[in-house]
Amino acid sequence: MLRFREAASSDITTIMALERACFNRDTQEAESTYLERIDAFPQGFIVMESGTEFLGAVSSELWQYEPSIARDSFTLGHSIKKQLKLAGDELYISSIGIFPEYRKCGYGKLLFRELINRVHVLFPLVVRGILLINEEWYGARKIYANNGFHDAAVFDDFFTSDDGTKTNGIVMRNDDIRKLSLGKIF
């Protein structure tokens, strides 16, 4: 049976294992960054489990909408405490990951839906959603586009691949994520 809950600092070892399983070393957040996110905004850091198995997690932040998109807002390791606005109107989905052995089972969709629904209930002022993906994550980009996210900015050479090559970051934005709450996602 699936269970969703707020992440706790005691989950950090498993969260870091998830980070290593999902992202290359140049894209991984530090343990201290995740601990700060859990402490500052636990409502936006959701863990998904089945029985005793940790399947995945999603972390997010609440921001105040700004029409212009600043590259340094998305910097790896940025402090959530400097940007978090609990009365903000935009949800920044900072990371979502499912352990490889549980992928292609629909768990990512369920985790994403759980985050959107919780935010909708707890923070009704949130209207928009924003996220950053690597231009090479074609599947993710298509999934988000199918859920109302559109390309809003391109950051040249934002990500570094395992072989050292640079790839662009694509900021995607959804102007009304309330439509996703309790609706069909993906």
CYANA upper distance limits for C-alpha pairs under 8 A (distance plus 0.5 A):
  1 MET  CA     50 SER  CA      5.84
  1 MET  CA     51 GLY  CA      6.71
  2 LEU  CA     48 MET  CA      7.43
  2 LEU  CA     49 GLU  CA      6.16
  2 LEU  CA     50 SER  CA      5.05
  2 LEU  CA     51 GLY  CA      7.61
  3 ARG  CA     48 MET  CA      6.26
  3 ARG  CA     49 GLU  CA      5.69
  3 ARG  CA     50 SER  CA      6.64
  3 ARG  CA     51 GLY  CA      8.32
  4 PHE  CA     46 ILE  CA      7.04
  4 PHE  CA     47 VAL  CA      6.13
  4 PHE  CA     48 MET  CA      5.18
  4 PHE  CA     49 GLU  CA      6.95
  4 PHE  CA    111 LEU  CA      8.49
  4 PHE  CA    114 GLU  CA      8.16
  5 ARG  CA     46 ILE  CA      6.07
  5 ARG  CA     47 VAL  CA      5.92
  5 ARG  CA     48 MET  CA      7.30
  6 GLU  CA     42 PRO  CA      6.28
  6 GLU  CA     43 GLN  CA      6.57
  6 GLU  CA     44 GLY  CA      8.02
  6 GLU  CA     45 PHE  CA      6.23
  6 GLU  CA     46 ILE  CA      5.15
  6 GLU  CA     47 VAL  CA      6.53
  7 ALA  CA     11 ASP  CA      6.98
  7 ALA  CA     38 ILE  CA      6.91
  7 ALA  CA     42 PRO  CA      6.93
  7 ALA  CA     45 PHE  CA      6.12
  7 ALA  CA     46 ILE  CA      6.01
  7 ALA  CA     47 VAL  CA      6.07
  8 ALA  CA     12 ILE  CA      7.98
  8 ALA  CA     38 ILE  CA      6.92
  8 ALA  CA     42 PRO  CA      8.13
  9 SER  CA     35 LEU  CA      6.63
  9 SER  CA     38 ILE  CA      7.17
  9 SER  CA     39 ASP  CA      8.24
 11 ASP  CA     15 ILE  CA      6.60
 12 ILE  CA     16 MET  CA      6.52
 12 ILE  CA     31 GLU  CA      7.61
 12 ILE  CA     34 TYR  CA      8.09
 12 ILE  CA     35 LEU  CA      7.69
 13 THR  CA     17 ALA  CA      6.83
 14 THR  CA     18 LEU  CA      6.68
 14 THR  CA     54 PHE  CA      8.20
 15 ILE  CA     19 GLU  CA      6.69
 15 ILE  CA     57 ALA  CA      7.99
 16 MET  CA     20 ARG  CA      6.78
 16 MET  CA     31 GLU  CA      7.14
 17 ALA  CA     21 ALA  CA      6.71
 18 LEU  CA     22 CYS  CA      6.62
 18 LEU  CA     56 GLY  CA      7.56
 18 LEU  CA     97 GLY  CA      7.34
 18 LEU  CA     98 ILE  CA      7.70
 18 LEU  CA     99 PHE  CA      6.55
 19 GLU  CA     23 PHE  CA      6.38
 19 GLU  CA     28 GLN  CA      6.58
 19 GLU  CA     29 GLU  CA      7.89
 19 GLU  CA     97 GLY  CA      7.87
 20 ARG  CA     24 ASN  CA      7.26
 20 ARG  CA     25 ARG  CA      7.67
 20 ARG  CA     28 GLN  CA      7.35
 21 ALA  CA     99 PHE  CA      6.98
 21 ALA  CA    100 PRO  CA      7.55
 22 CYS  CA     97 GLY  CA      6.67
 22 CYS  CA     98 ILE  CA      7.85
 22 CYS  CA     99 PHE  CA      7.56
 22 CYS  CA    100 PRO  CA      8.05
 23 PHE  CA     27 THR  CA      6.25
 23 PHE  CA     28 GLN  CA      6.27
 24 ASN  CA     28 GLN  CA      6.79
 24 ASN  CA    161 SER  CA      7.81
 24 ASN  CA    162 ASP  CA      6.99
 25 ARG  CA    162 ASP  CA      8.16
 26 ASP  CA    159 PHE  CA      8.02
 26 ASP  CA    160 THR  CA      6.61
 26 ASP  CA    161 SER  CA      7.90
 26 ASP  CA    162 ASP  CA      8.16
 27 THR  CA     76 LEU  CA      7.84
 27 THR  CA    159 PHE  CA      7.52
 27 THR  CA    160 THR  CA      7.93
 28 GLN  CA     76 LEU  CA      8.36
 29 GLU  CA     33 THR  CA      6.85
 29 GLU  CA     34 TYR  CA      7.67
 29 GLU  CA     76 LEU  CA      6.87
 29 GLU  CA     77 GLY  CA      6.43
 30 ALA  CA     34 TYR  CA      7.23
 30 ALA  CA     77 GLY  CA      7.21
 31 GLU  CA     35 LEU  CA      6.72
 32 SER  CA     36 GLU  CA      6.63
 33 THR  CA     37 ARG  CA      6.80
 33 THR  CA     77 GLY  CA      6.18
 33 THR  CA     78 HIS  CA      8.01
 33 THR  CA     79 SER  CA      7.61
 34 TYR  CA     38 ILE  CA      6.65
 35 LEU  CA     39 ASP  CA      6.65
 36 GLU  CA     40 ALA  CA      6.42
 36 GLU  CA     79 SER  CA      8.11
 36 GLU  CA     80 ILE  CA      7.61
 36 GLU  CA     81 LYS  CA      8.37
 37 ARG  CA     41 PHE  CA      6.22
 37 ARG  CA     42 PRO  CA      7.52
 37 ARG  CA     45 PHE  CA      7.89
 37 ARG  CA     59 SER  CA      8.08
 37 ARG  CA     80 ILE  CA      6.70
 38 ILE  CA     42 PRO  CA      5.25
 38 ILE  CA     45 PHE  CA      6.75
 40 ALA  CA     80 ILE  CA      7.66
 40 ALA  CA     81 LYS  CA      7.08
 41 PHE  CA     45 PHE  CA      7.38
 41 PHE  CA     60 SER  CA      8.46
 41 PHE  CA     61 GLU  CA      7.49
 42 PRO  CA     46 ILE  CA      8.11
 43 GLN  CA    118 ARG  CA      8.33
 43 GLN  CA    119 VAL  CA      8.36
 44 GLY  CA     58 VAL  CA      8.16
 44 GLY  CA     59 SER  CA      6.19
 44 GLY  CA     60 SER  CA      5.52
 44 GLY  CA     61 GLU  CA      6.90
 44 GLY  CA    115 LEU  CA      7.43
 44 GLY  CA    119 VAL  CA      7.89
 45 PHE  CA     57 ALA  CA      7.67
 45 PHE  CA     58 VAL  CA      6.14
 45 PHE  CA     59 SER  CA      4.69
 45 PHE  CA     60 SER  CA      6.64
 46 ILE  CA     57 ALA  CA      6.02
 46 ILE  CA     58 VAL  CA      5.85
 46 ILE  CA     59 SER  CA      6.94
 46 ILE  CA    111 LEU  CA      8.33
 46 ILE  CA    115 LEU  CA      7.43
 47 VAL  CA     54 PHE  CA      8.01
 47 VAL  CA     55 LEU  CA      8.29
 47 VAL  CA     56 GLY  CA      6.51
 47 VAL  CA     57 ALA  CA      4.84
 47 VAL  CA     58 VAL  CA      7.18
 48 MET  CA     54 PHE  CA      6.78
 48 MET  CA     55 LEU  CA      6.09
 48 MET  CA     56 GLY  CA      5.85
 48 MET  CA     57 ALA  CA      6.42
 48 MET  CA    111 LEU  CA      7.23
 49 GLU  CA     53 GLU  CA      5.94
 49 GLU  CA     54 PHE  CA      5.04
 49 GLU  CA     55 LEU  CA      5.76
 49 GLU  CA     56 GLY  CA      7.72
 50 SER  CA     54 PHE  CA      7.17
 50 SER  CA     55 LEU  CA      7.46
 55 LEU  CA     98 ILE  CA      6.29
 55 LEU  CA     99 PHE  CA      6.34
 55 LEU  CA    102 TYR  CA      6.99
 55 LEU  CA    107 TYR  CA      8.42
 56 GLY  CA     96 ILE  CA      8.10
 56 GLY  CA     97 GLY  CA      5.93
 56 GLY  CA     98 ILE  CA      4.64
 56 GLY  CA     99 PHE  CA      6.44
 56 GLY  CA    108 GLY  CA      8.42
 56 GLY  CA    111 LEU  CA      8.39
 57 ALA  CA     96 ILE  CA      6.35
 57 ALA  CA     97 GLY  CA      6.17
 57 ALA  CA     98 ILE  CA      7.23
 57 ALA  CA    111 LEU  CA      7.79
 58 VAL  CA     93 ILE  CA      8.07
 58 VAL  CA     94 SER  CA      8.19
 58 VAL  CA     95 SER  CA      6.03
 58 VAL  CA     96 ILE  CA      4.68
 58 VAL  CA     97 GLY  CA      6.96
 58 VAL  CA    111 LEU  CA      7.60
 58 VAL  CA    112 PHE  CA      7.93
 58 VAL  CA    115 LEU  CA      8.04
 59 SER  CA     93 ILE  CA      6.77
 59 SER  CA     94 SER  CA      6.14
 59 SER  CA     95 SER  CA      5.75
 59 SER  CA     96 ILE  CA      6.96
 60 SER  CA     91 LEU  CA      7.27
 60 SER  CA     92 TYR  CA      5.90
 60 SER  CA     93 ILE  CA      4.87
 60 SER  CA     94 SER  CA      5.48
 60 SER  CA     95 SER  CA      7.37
 61 GLU  CA     80 ILE  CA      7.53
 61 GLU  CA     84 LEU  CA      6.58
 61 GLU  CA     91 LEU  CA      6.38
 61 GLU  CA     92 TYR  CA      5.55
 61 GLU  CA     93 ILE  CA      7.10
 61 GLU  CA     94 SER  CA      7.54
 62 LEU  CA     83 GLN  CA      8.31
 62 LEU  CA     84 LEU  CA      5.88
 62 LEU  CA     85 LYS  CA      5.92
 62 LEU  CA     86 LEU  CA      6.50
 62 LEU  CA     87 ALA  CA      8.24
 62 LEU  CA     88 GLY  CA      6.12
 62 LEU  CA     89 ASP  CA      7.53
 62 LEU  CA     90 GLU  CA      6.25
 62 LEU  CA     91 LEU  CA      5.31
 62 LEU  CA     92 TYR  CA      6.54
 62 LEU  CA    126 VAL  CA      8.48
 63 TRP  CA     83 GLN  CA      6.82
 63 TRP  CA     84 LEU  CA      6.14
 63 TRP  CA     85 LYS  CA      5.69
 63 TRP  CA     86 LEU  CA      8.12
 63 TRP  CA     88 GLY  CA      5.46
 63 TRP  CA     89 ASP  CA      6.90
 63 TRP  CA     90 GLU  CA      5.60
 63 TRP  CA     91 LEU  CA      6.72
 63 TRP  CA     92 TYR  CA      7.25
 64 GLN  CA     85 LYS  CA      6.78
 64 GLN  CA     87 ALA  CA      8.21
 64 GLN  CA     88 GLY  CA      4.80
 64 GLN  CA     89 ASP  CA      5.89
 64 GLN  CA     90 GLU  CA      6.28
 65 TYR  CA     88 GLY  CA      7.65
 65 TYR  CA     89 ASP  CA      6.53
 65 TYR  CA     90 GLU  CA      5.98
 65 TYR  CA    128 ARG  CA      8.20
 69 ILE  CA     73 SER  CA      8.40
 69 ILE  CA    153 ALA  CA      7.56
 70 ALA  CA     74 PHE  CA      8.14
 71 ARG  CA     75 THR  CA      7.49
 71 ARG  CA    155 PHE  CA      7.32
 73 SER  CA     78 HIS  CA      7.75
 73 SER  CA     83 GLN  CA      8.48
 74 PHE  CA     78 HIS  CA      7.56
 74 PHE  CA    132 LEU  CA      8.04
 79 SER  CA     83 GLN  CA      7.67
 80 ILE  CA     84 LEU  CA      6.07
 84 LEU  CA     88 GLY  CA      8.40
 86 LEU  CA    123 PHE  CA      8.33
 87 ALA  CA    123 PHE  CA      8.03
 87 ALA  CA    125 LEU  CA      7.43
 88 GLY  CA    125 LEU  CA      7.38
 88 GLY  CA    126 VAL  CA      6.95
 89 ASP  CA    125 LEU  CA      5.80
 89 ASP  CA    126 VAL  CA      4.32
 89 ASP  CA    127 VAL  CA      5.92
 89 ASP  CA    128 ARG  CA      6.87
 90 GLU  CA    126 VAL  CA      5.80
 90 GLU  CA    127 VAL  CA      6.47
 90 GLU  CA    128 ARG  CA      5.03
 90 GLU  CA    129 GLY  CA      5.84
 90 GLU  CA    130 ILE  CA      7.53
 91 LEU  CA    126 VAL  CA      7.11
 91 LEU  CA    127 VAL  CA      8.36
 91 LEU  CA    128 ARG  CA      6.67
 91 LEU  CA    129 GLY  CA      5.12
 91 LEU  CA    130 ILE  CA      6.65
 92 TYR  CA    129 GLY  CA      6.40
 92 TYR  CA    130 ILE  CA      5.35
 92 TYR  CA    131 LEU  CA      6.17
 93 ILE  CA    129 GLY  CA      7.85
 93 ILE  CA    130 ILE  CA      6.85
 93 ILE  CA    131 LEU  CA      5.72
 94 SER  CA    131 LEU  CA      6.91
 94 SER  CA    132 LEU  CA      8.00
 96 ILE  CA    108 GLY  CA      8.31
 96 ILE  CA    112 PHE  CA      8.43
 97 GLY  CA    108 GLY  CA      7.85
 98 ILE  CA    102 TYR  CA      6.97
 98 ILE  CA    103 ARG  CA      6.69
 98 ILE  CA    107 TYR  CA      7.84
 98 ILE  CA    108 GLY  CA      6.96
 99 PHE  CA    103 ARG  CA      7.13
102 TYR  CA    107 TYR  CA      7.85
103 ARG  CA    107 TYR  CA      7.41
103 ARG  CA    108 GLY  CA      8.02
106 GLY  CA    110 LEU  CA      7.01
107 TYR  CA    111 LEU  CA      6.58
108 GLY  CA    112 PHE  CA      6.56
109 LYS  CA    113 ARG  CA      6.58
109 LYS  CA    185 ILE  CA      7.10
109 LYS  CA    186 PHE  CA      7.02
110 LEU  CA    114 GLU  CA      6.59
111 LEU  CA    115 LEU  CA      6.85
112 PHE  CA    116 ILE  CA      6.83
113 ARG  CA    117 ASN  CA      6.52
113 ARG  CA    180 LEU  CA      8.13
113 ARG  CA    181 SER  CA      7.60
113 ARG  CA    182 LEU  CA      7.92
113 ARG  CA    185 ILE  CA      7.10
114 GLU  CA    118 ARG  CA      6.55
115 LEU  CA    119 VAL  CA      6.62
116 ILE  CA    120 HIS  CA      6.55
116 ILE  CA    177 ILE  CA      8.06
116 ILE  CA    178 ARG  CA      8.44
116 ILE  CA    180 LEU  CA      7.55
116 ILE  CA    181 SER  CA      6.27
117 ASN  CA    121 VAL  CA      6.83
117 ASN  CA    181 SER  CA      5.49
117 ASN  CA    182 LEU  CA      6.78
118 ARG  CA    122 LEU  CA      6.49
119 VAL  CA    123 PHE  CA      5.74
119 VAL  CA    124 PRO  CA      7.69
119 VAL  CA    126 VAL  CA      7.90
120 HIS  CA    124 PRO  CA      5.70
120 HIS  CA    126 VAL  CA      7.43
120 HIS  CA    178 ARG  CA      7.21
120 HIS  CA    181 SER  CA      7.06
126 VAL  CA    178 ARG  CA      8.34
127 VAL  CA    175 ASP  CA      7.30
127 VAL  CA    176 ASP  CA      5.62
127 VAL  CA    177 ILE  CA      6.30
127 VAL  CA    178 ARG  CA      6.56
128 ARG  CA    173 ARG  CA      7.68
128 ARG  CA    174 ASN  CA      6.02
128 ARG  CA    175 ASP  CA      5.20
128 ARG  CA    176 ASP  CA      5.49
128 ARG  CA    177 ILE  CA      5.92
128 ARG  CA    178 ARG  CA      8.31
129 GLY  CA    149 PHE  CA      8.42
129 GLY  CA    173 ARG  CA      6.06
129 GLY  CA    174 ASN  CA      5.47
129 GLY  CA    175 ASP  CA      7.17
129 GLY  CA    176 ASP  CA      7.77
129 GLY  CA    177 ILE  CA      6.47
130 ILE  CA    149 PHE  CA      8.44
130 ILE  CA    171 VAL  CA      7.51
130 ILE  CA    172 MET  CA      6.18
130 ILE  CA    173 ARG  CA      4.84
130 ILE  CA    174 ASN  CA      6.87
131 LEU  CA    171 VAL  CA      6.18
131 LEU  CA    172 MET  CA      5.95
131 LEU  CA    173 ARG  CA      7.07
132 LEU  CA    169 GLY  CA      6.85
132 LEU  CA    170 ILE  CA      6.06
132 LEU  CA    171 VAL  CA      4.90
132 LEU  CA    172 MET  CA      6.69
133 ILE  CA    137 TRP  CA      7.27
133 ILE  CA    140 ALA  CA      8.22
133 ILE  CA    141 ARG  CA      7.75
133 ILE  CA    169 GLY  CA      6.11
133 ILE  CA    170 ILE  CA      5.82
133 ILE  CA    171 VAL  CA      7.02
133 ILE  CA    172 MET  CA      8.25
134 ASN  CA    159 PHE  CA      7.19
134 ASN  CA    167 THR  CA      7.36
134 ASN  CA    168 ASN  CA      6.67
134 ASN  CA    169 GLY  CA      5.23
134 ASN  CA    170 ILE  CA      6.65
135 GLU  CA    141 ARG  CA      8.30
135 GLU  CA    167 THR  CA      7.16
135 GLU  CA    168 ASN  CA      6.08
135 GLU  CA    169 GLY  CA      6.17
135 GLU  CA    170 ILE  CA      6.39
136 GLU  CA    167 THR  CA      7.97
137 TRP  CA    141 ARG  CA      6.73
138 TYR  CA    142 LYS  CA      6.70
139 GLY  CA    143 ILE  CA      6.72
140 ALA  CA    144 TYR  CA      6.69
141 ARG  CA    145 ALA  CA      6.58
142 LYS  CA    146 ASN  CA      6.61
143 ILE  CA    147 ASN  CA      7.05
143 ILE  CA    186 PHE  CA      6.49
144 TYR  CA    148 GLY  CA      7.14
144 TYR  CA    149 PHE  CA      5.84
144 TYR  CA    150 HIS  CA      8.36
144 TYR  CA    172 MET  CA      8.42
144 TYR  CA    186 PHE  CA      8.06
145 ALA  CA    149 PHE  CA      5.17
145 ALA  CA    150 HIS  CA      6.33
146 ASN  CA    186 PHE  CA      6.89
147 ASN  CA    180 LEU  CA      8.00
147 ASN  CA    185 ILE  CA      6.94
147 ASN  CA    186 PHE  CA      6.52
148 GLY  CA    174 ASN  CA      6.05
148 GLY  CA    175 ASP  CA      8.36
148 GLY  CA    177 ILE  CA      8.41
149 PHE  CA    172 MET  CA      6.09
149 PHE  CA    173 ARG  CA      5.40
149 PHE  CA    174 ASN  CA      4.76
149 PHE  CA    175 ASP  CA      8.14
150 HIS  CA    172 MET  CA      5.63
150 HIS  CA    173 ARG  CA      5.90
150 HIS  CA    174 ASN  CA      6.88
151 ASP  CA    170 ILE  CA      7.13
151 ASP  CA    171 VAL  CA      6.46
151 ASP  CA    172 MET  CA      4.99
151 ASP  CA    173 ARG  CA      7.01
152 ALA  CA    170 ILE  CA      8.04
152 ALA  CA    171 VAL  CA      5.99
152 ALA  CA    172 MET  CA      5.78
152 ALA  CA    173 ARG  CA      6.53
153 ALA  CA    170 ILE  CA      6.50
153 ALA  CA    171 VAL  CA      5.53
153 ALA  CA    172 MET  CA      7.65
154 VAL  CA    168 ASN  CA      7.15
154 VAL  CA    169 GLY  CA      6.23
154 VAL  CA    170 ILE  CA      5.26
154 VAL  CA    171 VAL  CA      6.69
155 PHE  CA    168 ASN  CA      6.06
155 PHE  CA    169 GLY  CA      5.45
155 PHE  CA    170 ILE  CA      6.93
155 PHE  CA    171 VAL  CA      8.31
156 ASP  CA    167 THR  CA      7.52
156 ASP  CA    168 ASN  CA      5.13
156 ASP  CA    169 GLY  CA      7.05
157 ASP  CA    166 LYS  CA      5.35
157 ASP  CA    167 THR  CA      5.33
157 ASP  CA    168 ASN  CA      5.17
157 ASP  CA    169 GLY  CA      7.61
158 PHE  CA    166 LYS  CA      7.31
158 PHE  CA    167 THR  CA      6.59
158 PHE  CA    168 ASN  CA      5.66
158 PHE  CA    169 GLY  CA      5.77
159 PHE  CA    166 LYS  CA      6.09
159 PHE  CA    167 THR  CA      5.63
159 PHE  CA    168 ASN  CA      6.70
159 PHE  CA    169 GLY  CA      6.98
160 THR  CA    164 GLY  CA      6.14
160 THR  CA    165 THR  CA      6.16
160 THR  CA    166 LYS  CA      5.09
160 THR  CA    167 THR  CA      6.76
161 SER  CA    165 THR  CA      5.82
161 SER  CA    166 LYS  CA      6.69
161 SER  CA    167 THR  CA      7.73
177 ILE  CA    181 SER  CA      7.49
179 LYS  CA    183 GLY  CA      7.27
180 LEU  CA    184 LYS  CA      7.21
180 LEU  CA    185 ILE  CA      6.80
